[in-house]
Amino acid sequence: IAAFFTAMKPPPQRGTRDPDRYAEGSANAIKNECAKCHMPGYTGDRQIPRIISQREDYLRKTLQAYRDNKRRGIDDSMNAAASRLTDTDIAAIAHYLAHQE
């Protein structure tokens, strides 16, 4: 089942890409080493989810929940990674990941 869903192409994005916010999100994703776990291209692998082209509101709410310790994965690595993010950082990263082509 996982292989089936992994092979699916993400749905087209809604909304317009903001060039400044996109650039800020890209810089934040690099600075916070998101690709270290989520793989280059943010495609995920096995238990690590694909985060590229997810809905922006979903990414924002999920990152905030990890940061605020209201959500946990199989370990606390996302909580630790998100703990240093501000709301502005989270909004920019969510925008960047949601507007990938």
C-alpha positions in Angstrom: 0.0 0.0 0.0 2.8 2.4 0.9 4.5 1.9 -2.5 1.2 2.8 -4.2 0.8 6.1 -2.4 4.5 6.9 -2.6 4.3 6.6 -6.4 1.3 9.0 -6.7 2.0 12.5 -8.1 1.1 15.3 -5.7 -2.0 17.3 -6.6 -1.6 20.7 -8.2 -1.1 23.6 -5.8 -3.7 26.2 -4.9 -2.8 29.8 -4.5 0.0 31.9 -5.8 3.7 31.6 -4.9 5.1 34.7 -3.1 8.7 35.0 -4.4 10.0 36.6 -1.1 8.3 34.1 1.2 9.3 31.2 -1.1 13.0 32.3 -0.9 12.8 32.8 2.9 11.2 29.3 3.2 13.9 27.8 1.1 16.6 29.4 3.2 14.9 28.2 6.4 14.5 24.7 5.1 18.2 24.6 4.3 19.3 26.2 7.6 17.1 23.7 9.5 18.3 20.7 7.5 14.8 19.5 6.6 16.3 17.4 3.7 18.5 15.5 6.2 15.6 13.4 7.2 13.0 14.1 4.6 15.5 13.4 1.8 16.7 15.7 -1.0 13.7 16.9 -2.8 11.7 16.4 0.4 10.2 13.1 -1.0 10.5 11.2 2.3 11.5 7.5 2.7 9.8 4.7 4.6 8.5 6.1 7.9 9.7 9.7 7.0 6.8 11.4 5.1 6.9 13.3 1.8 6.5 16.9 2.7 6.9 18.4 -0.8 3.7 19.8 -2.3 1.6 19.2 0.7 -1.1 21.7 1.5 0.4 24.9 3.0 -2.2 25.1 5.9 -1.5 21.4 6.8 2.3 21.9 6.9 1.9 25.1 9.0 -0.4 23.5 11.5 1.7 20.3 11.7 4.9 22.2 12.3 3.3 24.3 14.9 2.0 21.2 16.6 5.4 19.6 16.6 7.0 22.8 18.0 4.4 23.1 20.7 4.7 19.4 21.7 1.0 18.7 20.7 2.1 16.1 18.1 4.7 13.3 18.1 6.1 11.0 15.6 7.7 7.6 16.3 10.3 9.6 18.2 10.7 13.2 19.2 13.1 14.3 16.4 10.5 16.5 14.8 9.6 18.1 18.1 13.3 18.9 18.6 13.7 20.2 15.1 10.6 22.4 15.2 11.3 23.7 18.7 13.5 26.5 17.5 11.1 27.7 14.7 9.2 30.9 15.0 5.7 31.3 13.5 7.3 33.4 10.7 9.8 30.5 10.0 7.0 28.0 10.0 4.9 30.0 7.6 7.8 30.5 5.2 8.8 26.8 5.3 5.2 25.7 4.7 4.8 28.2 1.8 8.1 27.0 0.2 7.2 23.3 0.5 3.6 23.7 -0.6 4.6 25.6 -3.8 7.2 23.2 -5.2 6.8 22.4 -8.9 
